[in-house]
């Protein structure tokens, strides 16, 4: 039996037996009734903007009733939506799941409209009075203050309702098109004399094949695949960025970036400090790329060499071994973390097999209470083990948020990577402790590979998105223009670290995060997460017991304060370049160690 055949699929039957079951239909009906009743509650209490509204004891009671019910409905919606998405992300050709999602989206529009009404209502209230006189408001203080500011950027109620309703057939529809097209691409590829039509996720996995000719041909096949679908994906990109630009202007944001920073609970000063420190680190990460090229016997890496393994005989990690190792090493931090990981494996929360129609990459999504679901496209390598640990870290974060309300669980992307980077680091450090020289080289290379992606490649994607947003204000952009902007951004960031003639012009088509009206500028939060998580791990090493006493509470509080306030609990100043440099210095030391190992005889 092959490795692929033994990889697990996640178990969704614990929620509902199937998408066509009586239980699912009943759950769907309950949700629609709950949203209808919530809408009636909002109408009864006139939950919308009221400039002359005066707070008193009766209004405080109304607020608490509305807040409690709103949180409950959001919980219901999350579970049902996640359940449906789990079928689509593992098989985008599942017509039943696609139909259920389409039906569900109509109700999500109604819920989004109610959310906007709630924000406008909070904007009308004396929030300080509310926090002082209501325990529930105190527990949601940050969310309420955040909503009060957000209310100043709302259009009129009628315009907001129209924008929400139209999003189903505009931004969300274009996003769905990207997801469906990208997951269903099949590319002809010849190997061992046989030509097969391979899913794009499998083709992209060949980027880590030890045979350079296979990597090169897979890269060429991938580019050809994206070229075939570039016109509709460019239309999706143009439509989404155009919609966001229009809405940002109407909502009185200076730019999409300003809105994204607000939603991610950081400010321009924090972003500028982080990006400045990242630019300083480019030469060190390019040095890593030169070292890798030398090790591979190349004058310079091509794009298709970025994920090349250095050692053909690198240790293979089958899934069962990865499971044992992760649980054991998580236990070196805490029994709670180890028990969580063991439960995720035992209860089949993980879907690990790459297959046609399945989304590429990896992610973790909260399902219900303290349960998550993890999608991976596992291959028997340490990189895949590291990715699995990373996604389990997200699940552990969800575990610590489980006792919070739905609104309190809404965390910014900047803080969403905190536990995942921490867990990934635990695994890497554990492997390095017992590794021989060749294994150390492979592990450090995997770590630096990730760091290069998150610091250098993420920077290129940030530059790309920034420029597309700006140019889209004037007109739509062609496929060739999108390719050129992407290549220019890659040249600026990778510099001489890569062969400038062998880059990836279609990276804008690859990354699904570009195709969302709600998650503009998804790029920099990943860099934030890596460097913030790395800095936290350094603090853990300095004083493990003190760190442990505050860490789980930090994770449970990521929806209750801005990033700077939470970081200050550990003595971190996010607006100072020094903090970001200190995290990047850890990466620099890894480059130094990597170089030492390569130079040893």
C-alpha positions as CSV (number, residue, x, y, z in Angstrom):
1,X,0.0,0.0,0.0
2,X,1.4,3.4,-1.0
3,X,2.0,6.4,1.3
4,X,-0.8,8.3,-0.5
5,X,-3.3,5.5,0.1
6,X,-2.7,5.5,3.8
7,X,-3.1,9.2,4.3
8,X,-6.2,10.2,6.4
9,X,-9.3,12.1,5.3
10,X,-11.1,14.2,7.9
11,X,-14.3,12.9,9.6
12,X,-17.2,15.3,9.2
13,X,-19.9,12.8,10.2
14,X,-19.6,13.8,13.8
15,X,-21.4,17.0,12.9
16,X,-23.9,15.7,10.3
17,X,-24.0,12.3,8.6
18,X,-23.9,14.0,5.1
19,X,-25.0,17.1,3.2
20,X,-28.2,15.3,2.2
21,X,-29.1,13.9,5.6
22,X,-32.1,14.9,7.6
23,X,-29.9,16.1,10.4
24,X,-28.1,18.6,8.1
25,X,-31.4,19.8,6.6
26,X,-32.7,20.4,10.2
27,X,-29.5,22.2,11.1
28,X,-29.7,24.4,8.0
29,X,-33.4,25.1,8.8
30,X,-32.5,26.0,12.4
31,X,-29.8,28.5,11.2
32,X,-32.2,30.2,8.8
33,X,-34.8,30.5,11.6
34,X,-32.2,31.9,13.9
35,X,-31.1,34.5,11.4
36,X,-34.8,35.4,10.8
37,X,-35.4,35.7,14.5
38,X,-32.3,37.8,15.0
39,X,-33.5,40.1,12.2
40,X,-36.8,40.5,13.9
41,X,-35.1,41.2,17.2
42,X,-33.0,43.9,15.5
43,X,-36.2,45.4,14.0
44,X,-38.0,45.3,17.4
45,X,-35.2,47.2,19.2
46,X,-34.3,49.4,16.1
47,X,-30.7,48.2,16.0
48,X,-29.3,50.7,13.6
49,X,-27.8,54.1,13.6
50,X,-29.5,56.4,16.1
51,X,-27.6,59.7,16.5
52,X,-29.8,61.0,19.4
53,X,-29.9,57.7,21.4
54,X,-29.4,58.1,25.2
55,X,-28.2,55.2,27.3
56,X,-30.2,54.2,30.3
57,X,-30.7,50.9,32.3
58,X,-33.3,49.7,29.8
59,X,-31.1,50.2,26.8
60,X,-28.2,48.4,28.6
61,X,-30.5,45.4,29.0
62,X,-31.4,45.6,25.3
63,X,-27.8,45.7,24.4
64,X,-27.0,42.6,26.5
65,X,-29.9,40.6,25.0
66,X,-29.0,41.6,21.5
67,X,-25.3,40.8,22.1
68,X,-26.0,37.3,23.5
69,X,-28.3,36.4,20.7
70,X,-25.9,37.8,18.0
71,X,-23.0,35.7,19.4
72,X,-25.2,32.6,19.4
73,X,-26.2,33.0,15.8
74,X,-22.7,33.6,14.7
75,X,-21.6,30.4,16.4
76,X,-24.4,28.5,14.5
77,X,-23.4,30.0,11.2
78,X,-19.7,29.2,11.7
79,X,-20.3,25.5,12.2
80,X,-22.6,25.1,9.3
81,X,-20.4,27.1,6.9
82,X,-17.3,25.2,7.9
83,X,-19.0,21.9,7.5
84,X,-20.0,22.7,3.9
85,X,-16.6,24.3,3.1
86,X,-14.9,21.1,4.2
87,X,-16.6,19.2,1.4
88,X,-15.8,21.9,-1.2
89,X,-12.1,22.3,-0.3
90,X,-11.5,18.6,-0.6
91,X,-13.6,18.2,-3.8
92,X,-14.5,21.4,-5.6
93,X,-16.5,19.3,-8.1
94,X,-18.9,18.3,-5.3
95,X,-22.1,19.8,-6.9
96,X,-24.2,19.2,-3.8
97,X,-21.7,21.0,-1.5
98,X,-21.5,23.9,-4.0
99,X,-25.3,24.2,-4.1
100,X,-25.5,24.2,-0.3
101,X,-22.9,26.9,-0.1
102,X,-24.7,29.0,-2.7
103,X,-27.9,28.7,-0.6
104,X,-26.0,29.5,2.5
105,X,-24.5,32.6,1.1
106,X,-27.9,34.2,0.7
107,X,-28.3,33.8,4.5
108,X,-24.8,35.0,5.1
109,X,-25.7,38.2,3.3
110,X,-28.6,38.7,5.8
111,X,-26.3,38.1,8.7
112,X,-23.6,40.4,7.3
113,X,-26.3,43.1,6.9
114,X,-27.2,42.6,10.6
115,X,-23.6,42.8,11.5
116,X,-23.3,46.2,9.8
117,X,-26.5,47.4,11.6
118,X,-25.0,46.3,14.9
119,X,-21.8,48.2,14.1
120,X,-23.7,51.4,13.2
121,X,-25.8,51.0,16.4
122,X,-22.7,50.8,18.6
123,X,-21.4,53.8,16.8
124,X,-24.4,55.7,18.1
125,X,-24.0,54.7,21.7
126,X,-21.9,56.1,24.5
127,X,-19.6,53.1,24.6
128,X,-17.7,54.2,27.7
129,X,-21.0,54.4,29.6
130,X,-22.0,51.0,28.3
131,X,-18.7,49.4,29.4
132,X,-19.0,51.0,32.8
133,X,-22.6,49.7,33.4
134,X,-22.6,46.3,31.7
135,X,-20.4,43.3,32.5
136,X,-21.1,41.9,29.0
137,X,-19.9,45.2,27.5
138,X,-16.8,45.1,29.7
139,X,-16.0,41.7,28.4
140,X,-16.4,43.0,24.8
141,X,-14.8,46.4,25.4
142,X,-12.2,46.2,22.7
143,X,-14.7,44.9,20.2
144,X,-17.1,47.7,21.0
145,X,-14.5,50.5,20.8
146,X,-13.3,49.0,17.5
147,X,-16.9,49.0,16.2
148,X,-17.3,52.6,17.3
149,X,-14.4,53.6,15.1
150,X,-15.5,51.3,12.3
151,X,-18.9,53.0,12.3
152,X,-17.4,56.2,11.2
153,X,-16.4,54.4,8.0
154,X,-19.8,53.1,7.1
155,X,-21.8,54.2,4.2
156,X,-25.5,54.9,4.6
157,X,-27.5,51.9,5.8
158,X,-29.1,51.5,2.3
159,X,-25.7,51.6,0.6
160,X,-24.2,49.1,3.1
161,X,-27.1,46.7,2.5
162,X,-26.7,47.0,-1.2
163,X,-23.0,46.4,-1.1
164,X,-23.4,43.3,1.1
165,X,-26.2,41.9,-1.2
166,X,-24.2,42.6,-4.4
167,X,-21.0,41.0,-3.0
168,X,-22.6,37.6,-3.5
169,X,-22.6,38.1,-7.3
170,X,-19.5,40.4,-7.4
171,X,-16.5,39.9,-5.1
172,X,-17.6,36.6,-3.6
173,X,-18.5,35.2,-7.0
174,X,-15.1,36.1,-8.5
175,X,-13.4,34.6,-5.4
176,X,-15.4,31.4,-5.9
177,X,-14.5,31.4,-9.6
178,X,-10.8,31.6,-8.7
179,X,-11.1,28.8,-6.1
180,X,-13.0,26.5,-8.5
181,X,-10.7,27.1,-11.5
182,X,-7.5,26.8,-9.6
183,X,-8.5,23.6,-7.8
184,X,-9.7,21.9,-11.1
185,X,-6.7,22.7,-13.3
186,X,-5.1,19.5,-14.7
187,X,-1.8,19.7,-16.4
188,X,-0.2,17.1,-18.7
189,X,3.1,15.8,-17.3
190,X,5.4,13.1,-18.6
191,X,7.4,11.0,-16.2
192,X,9.1,7.6,-16.7
193,X,7.8,7.6,-20.2
194,X,4.2,8.0,-19.2
195,X,2.1,11.1,-19.7
196,X,-0.7,11.9,-17.1
197,X,-3.1,14.7,-16.4
198,X,-2.0,15.8,-12.9
199,X,-3.9,18.2,-10.6
200,X,-2.2,21.6,-10.1
201,X,-1.6,20.7,-6.4
202,X,0.4,17.6,-7.5
203,X,2.3,19.6,-10.1
204,X,3.3,22.2,-7.5
205,X,4.4,19.5,-5.1
206,X,7.0,18.5,-7.7
207,X,8.8,21.7,-6.9
208,X,10.5,19.8,-4.1
209,X,11.5,16.8,-6.3
210,X,15.2,16.0,-6.1
211,X,15.5,15.7,-9.9
212,X,16.1,19.2,-11.3
213,X,14.8,18.2,-14.7
214,X,11.5,17.2,-13.2
215,X,11.3,20.4,-11.2
216,X,12.0,22.4,-14.3
217,X,9.4,20.6,-16.4
218,X,6.9,20.8,-13.6
219,X,7.5,24.6,-13.4
220,X,7.0,25.0,-17.1
221,X,3.9,22.9,-17.0
222,X,2.6,24.9,-14.1
223,X,3.1,28.2,-15.9
224,X,1.4,26.8,-19.0
225,X,-1.5,25.7,-16.8
226,X,-1.9,29.1,-15.2
227,X,-1.6,30.8,-18.7
228,X,-4.5,28.8,-19.9
229,X,-6.8,30.2,-17.2
230,X,-5.1,33.6,-16.9
231,X,-7.9,35.6,-18.7
232,X,-10.8,34.7,-16.3
233,X,-8.5,35.0,-13.3
234,X,-7.3,38.5,-14.4
235,X,-11.0,39.4,-14.8
236,X,-11.6,38.2,-11.2
237,X,-8.5,40.1,-9.9
238,X,-9.6,43.4,-11.7
239,X,-13.2,43.1,-10.5
240,X,-12.3,42.4,-6.9
241,X,-9.6,45.2,-6.6
242,X,-11.9,47.6,-8.4
243,X,-14.8,46.8,-6.0
244,X,-12.5,47.3,-3.0
245,X,-11.2,50.6,-4.2
246,X,-14.7,51.9,-4.8
247,X,-15.9,50.8,-1.3
248,X,-12.8,52.2,0.4
249,X,-13.5,55.6,-1.2
250,X,-17.2,55.5,-0.2
251,X,-16.3,54.5,3.3
252,X,-13.8,57.3,3.7
253,X,-10.7,55.2,4.0
254,X,-7.5,56.8,2.5
255,X,-6.7,53.4,1.0
256,X,-7.4,49.7,1.1
257,X,-4.2,49.4,3.2
258,X,-5.5,51.7,5.9
259,X,-8.6,49.7,6.2
260,X,-6.5,46.4,6.3
261,X,-4.3,47.8,9.1
262,X,-7.3,48.8,11.1
263,X,-8.9,45.3,10.7
264,X,-5.6,43.7,11.6
265,X,-5.2,45.8,14.8
266,X,-1.9,47.4,13.9
267,X,-0.9,50.9,12.7
268,X,1.3,52.4,10.0
269,X,4.2,52.8,12.4
270,X,4.2,49.1,13.2
271,X,4.0,48.1,9.6
272,X,6.7,50.5,8.5
273,X,9.1,49.3,11.3
274,X,8.6,45.7,10.3
275,X,9.0,46.2,6.5
276,X,12.1,48.4,7.1
277,X,13.7,45.6,9.2
278,X,12.7,43.1,6.5
279,X,14.4,45.1,3.8
280,X,17.6,45.2,5.9
281,X,17.5,41.3,6.0
282,X,17.2,40.8,2.2
283,X,21.0,40.5,1.7
284,X,21.2,37.8,4.4
285,X,18.4,35.8,2.8
286,X,19.9,36.3,-0.6
287,X,23.1,34.9,0.9
288,X,21.2,31.8,1.9
289,X,20.0,31.5,-1.7
290,X,23.5,31.7,-3.0
291,X,24.6,29.1,-0.5
292,X,21.8,26.8,-1.6
293,X,22.8,27.3,-5.2
294,X,26.4,26.4,-4.5
295,X,25.3,23.3,-2.6
296,X,23.3,22.2,-5.6
297,X,26.2,22.9,-8.0
298,X,24.4,25.9,-9.6
299,X,25.7,29.3,-10.4
300,X,22.3,30.7,-9.4
301,X,18.9,29.3,-8.4
302,X,16.0,29.4,-10.8
303,X,12.5,29.8,-9.4
304,X,12.0,26.0,-9.6
305,X,15.0,25.4,-7.4
306,X,13.6,27.4,-4.4
307,X,12.1,24.2,-2.8
308,X,14.7,21.7,-4.1
309,X,15.9,19.3,-1.4
310,X,19.6,19.5,-0.7
311,X,20.1,15.9,0.1
312,X,18.7,13.2,-2.2
313,X,18.8,10.8,0.8
314,X,17.0,13.2,3.1
315,X,15.0,11.3,5.8
316,X,11.5,10.4,4.7
317,X,8.8,11.0,7.3
318,X,5.7,8.8,6.8
319,X,2.5,10.2,8.3
320,X,2.5,7.8,11.3
321,X,6.0,8.8,12.3
322,X,5.1,12.5,11.9
323,X,2.2,12.0,14.2
324,X,4.3,10.3,16.9
325,X,7.0,12.9,16.7
326,X,4.7,15.9,16.8
327,X,2.8,14.6,19.9
328,X,6.0,13.8,21.7
329,X,7.7,17.1,21.0
330,X,4.6,19.1,21.8
331,X,4.7,17.3,25.1
332,X,8.1,18.8,25.8
333,X,6.3,22.2,26.0
334,X,3.2,21.1,27.9
335,X,0.9,18.1,28.3
336,X,-2.0,20.2,27.3
337,X,-0.5,20.9,23.9
338,X,0.4,17.2,23.4
339,X,-3.1,16.0,24.4
340,X,-4.6,18.5,21.9
341,X,-2.5,17.2,19.0
342,X,-3.2,13.6,19.9
343,X,-6.9,14.3,20.0
344,X,-6.7,15.9,16.5
345,X,-5.1,12.8,15.1
346,X,-7.4,10.3,16.9
347,X,-10.6,12.1,16.1
348,X,-9.7,12.5,12.4
349,X,-9.5,16.3,12.2
350,X,-6.9,16.1,9.5
351,X,-7.3,15.6,5.7
352,X,-3.8,14.9,4.4
353,X,-4.1,13.2,1.0
354,X,-3.4,15.2,-2.2
355,X,-6.0,14.4,-4.8
356,X,-7.9,16.0,-7.8
357,X,-10.3,18.7,-6.9
358,X,-8.7,19.3,-3.5
359,X,-7.4,22.8,-2.6
360,X,-3.6,23.1,-2.6
361,X,-1.5,24.2,0.4
362,X,-2.7,23.8,4.0
363,X,-5.0,25.5,6.4
364,X,-6.8,25.1,9.7
365,X,-10.4,26.2,10.3
366,X,-12.4,26.3,13.4
367,X,-15.5,24.0,13.3
368,X,-17.3,24.2,16.6
369,X,-16.5,24.6,20.3
370,X,-12.9,23.5,20.6
371,X,-12.8,21.4,17.4
372,X,-10.9,22.4,14.3
373,X,-10.3,20.8,10.9
374,X,-6.9,20.8,9.2
375,X,-6.3,20.4,5.5
376,X,-2.8,19.4,4.3
377,X,-1.3,17.9,1.1
378,X,1.1,15.7,2.9
379,X,4.3,14.3,1.3
380,X,6.9,12.3,3.4
381,X,9.3,15.1,4.2
382,X,10.3,17.2,7.2
383,X,8.8,20.2,5.5
384,X,5.4,18.5,5.5
385,X,5.9,17.6,9.2
386,X,6.6,21.2,9.9
387,X,3.5,22.3,8.0
388,X,1.4,19.8,10.0
389,X,2.8,21.2,13.3
390,X,2.1,24.7,12.0
391,X,-1.6,24.0,11.3
392,X,-2.0,22.1,14.6
393,X,-0.7,25.3,16.2
394,X,-3.7,27.1,14.7
395,X,-5.9,24.4,16.1
396,X,-4.4,25.0,19.6
397,X,-5.1,28.7,19.2
398,X,-8.7,27.8,18.5
399,X,-8.7,25.6,21.6
400,X,-7.7,28.5,23.7
401,X,-10.4,30.7,22.2
402,X,-13.1,28.1,22.6
403,X,-14.5,29.6,25.8
404,X,-14.8,33.1,24.2
405,X,-17.9,34.4,22.5
406,X,-18.1,34.4,18.7
407,X,-17.2,38.1,18.6
408,X,-14.3,37.7,21.0
409,X,-13.0,34.9,18.8
410,X,-12.7,37.2,15.8
411,X,-9.0,37.8,15.7
412,X,-6.8,39.8,13.3
413,X,-4.6,38.0,10.8
414,X,-1.5,39.6,12.3
415,X,-2.1,37.5,15.5
416,X,-3.6,34.5,13.8
417,X,-0.1,33.0,13.2
418,X,1.1,33.3,16.8
419,X,0.6,29.7,17.9
420,X,1.3,28.2,14.5
421,X,4.8,29.7,14.3
422,X,5.5,28.7,17.9
423,X,4.5,25.1,17.4
424,X,6.5,24.9,14.1
425,X,9.5,26.2,16.0
426,X,9.1,23.6,18.7
427,X,9.3,20.8,16.1
428,X,12.3,22.3,14.3
429,X,14.3,22.8,17.4
430,X,13.5,19.2,18.5
431,X,14.8,17.8,15.2
432,X,17.9,19.9,15.3
433,X,18.9,18.7,18.8
434,X,19.4,15.1,17.7
435,X,20.3,15.6,14.0
436,X,23.6,14.7,12.4
437,X,25.4,17.2,10.1
438,X,23.4,16.2,7.0
439,X,20.1,16.3,8.8
440,X,21.0,19.7,10.3
441,X,21.7,21.0,6.9
442,X,18.3,19.8,5.6
443,X,16.4,21.1,8.6
444,X,18.1,24.5,8.6
445,X,17.5,24.7,4.9
446,X,13.8,24.0,5.3
447,X,13.6,26.7,8.0
448,X,15.4,29.2,5.9
449,X,13.3,28.3,2.9
450,X,10.2,29.2,4.9
451,X,11.8,32.4,6.2
452,X,12.8,33.4,2.7
453,X,9.2,32.8,1.5
454,X,7.7,34.8,4.4
455,X,10.2,37.7,4.4
456,X,11.3,38.0,0.8
457,X,8.4,36.5,-1.2
458,X,5.7,38.0,1.0
459,X,7.4,41.4,0.5
460,X,7.1,40.8,-3.3
461,X,3.4,40.0,-2.9
462,X,2.8,43.0,-0.8
463,X,4.5,45.3,-3.4
464,X,2.4,43.6,-6.1
465,X,-0.9,44.2,-4.3
466,X,0.0,47.7,-3.4
467,X,0.8,48.6,-7.1
468,X,-2.3,46.8,-8.4
469,X,-4.6,48.6,-6.1
470,X,-3.0,51.9,-7.2
471,X,-3.1,51.2,-10.9
472,X,-6.6,49.7,-10.7
473,X,-7.9,53.2,-9.8
474,X,-7.3,54.3,-13.4
475,X,-8.3,51.2,-15.3
476,X,-8.4,47.4,-15.6
477,X,-5.0,45.6,-16.0
478,X,-4.2,43.0,-18.6
479,X,-2.7,39.6,-18.0
480,X,0.6,40.9,-19.3
481,X,0.5,43.9,-17.0
482,X,-0.2,41.7,-13.9
483,X,2.6,39.5,-14.9
484,X,5.0,42.4,-15.3
485,X,4.1,43.9,-11.9
486,X,4.6,40.6,-10.3
487,X,8.0,40.1,-12.0
488,X,9.2,43.6,-11.1
489,X,8.2,42.9,-7.4
490,X,10.1,39.6,-7.4
491,X,13.2,41.2,-8.9
492,X,13.2,44.0,-6.3
493,X,13.0,41.6,-3.4
494,X,14.9,38.5,-4.5
495,X,17.5,40.6,-6.3
496,X,20.5,38.6,-7.4
497,X,19.4,35.6,-5.2
498,X,17.6,34.1,-8.1
499,X,18.0,33.9,-11.9
500,X,16.1,36.9,-13.1
501,X,15.0,35.1,-16.2
502,X,13.4,32.2,-14.3
503,X,10.8,33.8,-12.0
504,X,7.1,33.2,-11.5
505,X,4.9,35.8,-13.4
506,X,1.7,34.0,-12.5
507,X,2.1,34.1,-8.7
508,X,-0.9,36.5,-8.7
509,X,-3.0,33.7,-10.1
510,X,-1.7,31.1,-7.6
511,X,-2.5,32.9,-4.3
512,X,-6.2,32.7,-3.5
513,X,-5.9,35.4,-0.8
514,X,-5.7,38.1,-3.5
515,X,-9.3,37.2,-4.5
516,X,-11.2,38.5,-1.5
517,X,-13.0,41.8,-0.8
518,X,-12.6,41.2,2.9
519,X,-8.9,40.2,3.2
520,X,-7.0,42.8,1.2
521,X,-3.3,42.9,1.9
522,X,-3.2,39.4,3.3
523,X,0.5,39.3,2.7
524,X,2.2,41.2,5.6
525,X,0.3,39.5,8.4
526,X,2.2,36.3,7.6
527,X,5.5,38.1,8.0
528,X,4.2,39.7,11.2
529,X,3.2,36.2,12.4
530,X,6.6,34.7,11.7
531,X,8.6,37.4,13.4
532,X,6.2,37.9,16.3
533,X,6.1,34.1,16.9
534,X,9.9,33.9,16.6
535,X,10.3,36.7,19.2
536,X,7.9,34.9,21.5
537,X,9.8,31.6,21.2
538,X,13.0,33.5,22.1
539,X,11.3,34.8,25.3
540,X,10.1,31.2,26.1
541,X,13.7,30.0,25.9
542,X,14.9,32.7,28.3
543,X,12.3,32.0,31.0
544,X,10.1,29.0,30.2
545,X,8.0,28.9,33.4
546,X,7.1,32.6,33.3
547,X,6.3,32.4,29.6
548,X,4.0,29.4,30.1
549,X,2.0,31.2,32.7
550,X,1.0,33.9,30.2
551,X,1.0,32.2,26.9
552,X,-2.3,30.4,26.8
553,X,-4.0,33.5,28.1
554,X,-2.3,35.6,25.4
555,X,-3.8,33.2,22.8
556,X,-7.2,33.4,24.3
557,X,-7.0,37.2,24.3
558,X,-6.1,37.8,20.7
559,X,-9.6,39.2,19.9
560,X,-9.7,41.4,23.0
561,X,-6.9,43.9,22.4
562,X,-4.7,45.3,19.6
563,X,-1.5,43.7,18.7
564,X,0.7,46.3,20.4
565,X,-1.2,46.0,23.7
566,X,-0.9,42.2,23.7
567,X,2.8,42.3,22.8
568,X,3.5,44.7,25.7
569,X,2.5,41.9,28.1
570,X,5.8,40.3,27.1
571,X,7.8,43.6,27.1
572,X,7.7,43.8,23.2
573,X,7.4,47.2,21.5
574,X,6.0,46.5,18.0
575,X,6.6,50.0,16.8
576,X,10.3,49.7,17.2
577,X,12.5,48.4,14.4
578,X,14.7,46.8,17.2
579,X,12.1,44.2,18.0
580,X,11.8,43.1,14.4
581,X,15.5,43.2,13.9
582,X,15.9,40.9,17.0
583,X,13.6,38.3,15.4
584,X,15.4,38.6,12.0
585,X,18.7,38.2,13.8
586,X,17.6,34.7,14.8
587,X,17.1,34.0,11.1
588,X,20.5,35.6,10.3
589,X,22.1,33.3,12.8
590,X,20.5,30.3,11.1
591,X,22.0,31.5,7.8
592,X,25.4,31.7,9.5
593,X,25.1,28.2,10.9
594,X,23.9,26.9,7.5
595,X,27.0,28.4,6.0
596,X,29.3,26.9,8.6
597,X,27.8,23.4,8.0
598,X,28.2,23.7,4.3
599,X,31.9,24.8,4.7
600,X,32.8,22.0,7.0
601,X,34.9,19.3,5.4
